[in-house]
């Protein structure tokens, strides 16, 4: 009987189709990793030259006077625009790969059944790395509650996911240094954990809309999420294309506002209205921030400019947190699943935490 030509014999040193396919896949991965390493090296090389290049464009090519209002504003814009977009691309790629290990179902599985105090901490930490924002509030809330995740734990997650934003964290690090980034991370997590814990202690489960409580789901259903590294690397690339294409307008708009503040707002003016000496500046910043809607990428350049003009760090952080975590659009979305009394408690507890952060850092820094 004649042997099939497609089957090789191991004892004869032949190689099976599976072996060849495996080696081909490994080769593709190594090739992509090589390109990734080269790309990161090029990224750092370009990043280090941005200041010199923006100065050359502003003062040599455009012939603007150094120290003039227009010159300072244009230099700020030409420097921060590529800087922020490059930081965005780098962090989104990395986080895009990390996020392939998390799904909404897998997150619910991790949080369901945990003790509430442990759950609050775990939920806030998961909120940093999972791909959810205020737009995902309703489906996430429904999925978490029906999977048996306690209300307080769910709200810790929903506060941390938009507020402790990995994009904002990296941009703050790149623009303002690691100390400000660390303060943002720590205080945001504390607000999310404490707010969820307090709401959980109030026992307000009856303020969830009835139709949500009537839903039932299988909390043990976790889909297979086994992806190859080639697929994970592709997911990082797709995340960069998807997110940057959606937020670049906000980024440029935010940088333009920041450039105007940087170039034309007099030194000390922001200190007079957003400084630590004006007791009303922190609540005013929160009240102003709530009706606004912006993502982290758009608001960070504005924060950068405000701080450069003398605004107090605590006031600026309170403003940023209120824009991201207590935006009016998010409250409208949450109204579909929460009754008005619960929405009011949510705003009061989270808002109080943000106010405390603002006053605390204005006192100690």
N, C-alpha and C positions, 0 to 999 in steps of 0.2 A: 504494500500500500504506500502510495506516494505521500510524503509529508507535505503539509501546507507550507508554501514559501514565506508566509507571514509570521511563522512561529520560529523563533531562534532557540537553539539549544544552549543553556548556560555552560555545559561542560565543554562546548566548542568555542567559548569566548564570544558568542553572539550577544547582541543587545536587544531587549524587548522594546516594543513601541512605547510602553509605559516609562521605561528608563530614559528613552530619548526625549519623551515629552517632559519628564521631570527635569532633565538637564536643560532643556530649552527654556522652561519656566524659570529655573534658577539663573540662567544666563540673562534673561530679561530683567530680573530683579536686580542683579549686580550692575547691569548697565544703567538702570534707573537710579540706583544708589550712587553710582559714579557721577551721573548728571546732576543729582541732587547736591552732592558734596561740592562739585564745581560751581553750581548755581549759588550755593550759600557763600562760598569764598568770593565770588563776583559781587554778591549782594553786599557783603561787608566792605569790599573795596570801594564800591560806589557810594555806600552810606557815609563813609568817612570823608568823602570829598564834597558832600552836599553843601556845606557851609561856604567853602571856597567858590564853588560853582555858582551858587546863588548870589554871592557878593559880586562875582565877575559879571553876571548877567545884569544885576541891578545898577552897579556903579560904572561899569565900563561899556557894556553893550547899550544899555538904556540911558546912560549918562545922567543918572539921577544923583542929586547931591546927598552925600552921606551925612546923616543926622537930620535931614529934612523930614517932615511928616510923611510926604509921599514916598520918599526913599525908604524910610523905616517900614512903612506899610507894605510896599512891594517886596522888599527883602524878606520880611516875615512870610509873605504869601509864597514866594518862590522857594523858600527854604522849607517851610512846613508841609507844603503840598506833597512833594515827592517823599519827604521823610515819613509822613503819616501813612501814605499809600504803601510805601515799602514795608513799614512795620506791620501794617494790616496784612499784606500778602504773606509775610513770614509767619505771623502768629496764626493766621487762619489755616495755612497749610498744615502746621503742626497740630493744631487743635482738630482740624478735619480728620487727621489720622486717628487721634485719640478718640474722637466721637464714634468711630466705627465699632468701638467696643461697647457702646451704650445704645440702647433703644428705649423708647418709652415703656415698653413692657418689661424690659430687664430692670429698669430703674424702679418700677412699681414692685417688682419681685424683691429687690434689695431692701426697699423701705417697709414693705408689708410685714407685720408680725414683730417688728422691733419695739423695744420699750420706748415710750414717748420721748424721754429725755435724750436717749441715745439717737432716736430717730430724728429729732430736731437738728442735732449736730451733723449727722450723716446726710440728711436732706439738704442742708445748707452747703455742705462740701460738694455733693453731687450737682447742685445747682450751678456751680462754677463751670463744670466740664461738659454738661449735657447740652444738646443743641436746641434749647427752648427759649423763647422770649415771651413778651406779653401777648403776642398774637396767638400763642399756643395755650393760653390760660384755660380756656373752656374745656377742650378735649383732655388736657392734662388733669385738670381738677376732677372731671368726671371719672377718668380712668383710675386716679389715685384713690378717690373716695370709695368707688365700687370695688376696688381691690382690697379694701380693708385697711388702707393707710389712714391713721388718725388725722383729724382735721388740722390740728396744730402742726403736725409734721408736714402735711401737704402745703400749708401756708408758708412754713419755713422755706420749702423748696421754691414756691412761687415768688417769694421775695428775693431769694438769693439768685435765682436764674437770670433775671434781667439786671439786677442791681450790681452784683459782684460779677462783672462781665470780663471775660478774659481779654477781649479786645481793649476795653478801657484800661485794664491792668497793664498791658504791655505798652499802650500809648502813654500812660502816665509815667511808666518807667523810662521810656525813651525821651519824653519831653521834660519831665520834672524830677527824675531820679528815683532811686529805689526806696527812699524813705517815704515819699508821698505815696508811691504805689503800695508799699507795705501797710501804711495807715489806711488807705482805701480798702485793701483786702481785709484787714483785721476788723475794722469798724463795720464794714458791710456784712461780714459773717456774724458778728455779734448782734447787730440789729436783726438779721434774719432769724437767728437762733432764738433770741429772747422774745421777739414778736410772736413767733410760732408757739413758743412755750406758754406765753401769757394767754394767747387766744385759746390754746388747748385747755388751759385751766378754767376758762370761763364757761365751758360746756355749752357751746352755741351750735351744736349739731342740728338742732331744730330750725336754725336759720338758713340751712341749705334748702334750696328749692325742692319741693316734694318729688318732682319728676326725676331728679338726680338720685334721690335716696331710694327710689323704686327700681332703679337699674341694678342688674346683677351681671357680674362677669366672673370668669374663672381666673382667680389671682395667680394660679400656678402655671398659666399658659405663657411660656416664654419661647419665642420663636428661635429657631436655629440661626445663630449669627456668626457662623464660621466663615470668615473671609480669608482669602489668600493675601499675602503681603503686597502682591502686585495690585490687587483690588483696593487695599487700604491706601497705597500710594496714589492710585488714581482718584480715590475719594478725596484725598487732600487737595489734589489739583482741581477737581470739580468744585470743591468748597470755595477755593480762591476765586474761580471764575464766577460762581453763583453769587457769593456775598459781595465781592468788590463791585460787580456790575450793578448791584442793588443799592450800595451805600456810597458810591463815589460822589454822587451829587451832594449828599449830606456832608460828606467830608469837605468838599471844596467850599460849600456854603458856610460851614462852621469855620474853616480857615479864613475865608473872606471876612467874616464878622470879627474874628480874632485879629486879623490884620488891621482892620479899621480901628479897633480898640487900641492895638499896639502903636499905631502910627499917629492917631489923632486925639485920643483921650489924654488929657494932661496928667502928668505925674501927680500922684496923691489924690486924684479925684475919686477913684474907686475906693481908696482907703477911707474917704469921708462918708461914703454911703454903704460900703461893704466891709468896713474895718472892724476890728475887735472892740473898739470903744463904743460903737453904736449898739446898744442892747437889742434894738429892734431889727438889726440887719439879718440875723439868722432866721427868725420867723418870716420876715419879708422875703428872703431868698427862697424859702420853702413854698410860700404862697405863690410867688411868681413862677416857680418851677413846675408846680403841679399841672396847670393848664397847658404847659408846653409839651410838645412831643418831639423827641429826637433820640436817635440811637447813640450809643457811646462814642462811636467814631466821629459823629458830628459835634458832640458837646465838649469833648476833651480839648480841642484847639481853643475853644472859647475860654475854658477854664485856665488854660495856659496863659492866655493874654490877660485875663482878669488878675491872676496872681502877679504877673509882671508889673501891673499898674498899681499894686498896693492893696488889693483885696485880701482879706484875712483867709487863711487856709481853711479854718473851720466853716466859715460862711460859704466859701466856694464849694467845699465838699458837700455841705447840706443842700446847696442848690443843685449840684450834679446828681445826688442821690434822689432828690425829689423828682427831677426830670425823668430819670430812668425807672425808678421803682414805684412812683405814685402818679404816673401820668394819667390824665383824664381819659384817653382812649382805653387804657387798661381797665379803669374802673367801669367804663361802659360795657366792656367785654365780660368782666366778672359778674356784672348785674344779671347775666343770663343764668347764672348758677347760684348766686348768693342773694339773700334778701337784703333790703336797704339797711337794716340794723347791723347786719354782719359787715357790709361794706363800710359803714360808719366806724365800726370798731377796728376794722383792718386799717383804715386811714389814720385813725387816732393813735393806734399802737405803733405803727410803722413811722408815722410822722413824729411822734414823741421821741422815738429812738433816733431819728435823723436830727431833730433839734438838739438832743443831748450830745450827739457827736459834734455838731457845730459849736456849741458852747464850750464843750470840753477842750477841743483843740484850739479854740481861740484863747482859752485860759493858759494852756501849757506850752503853746508854741508862739 
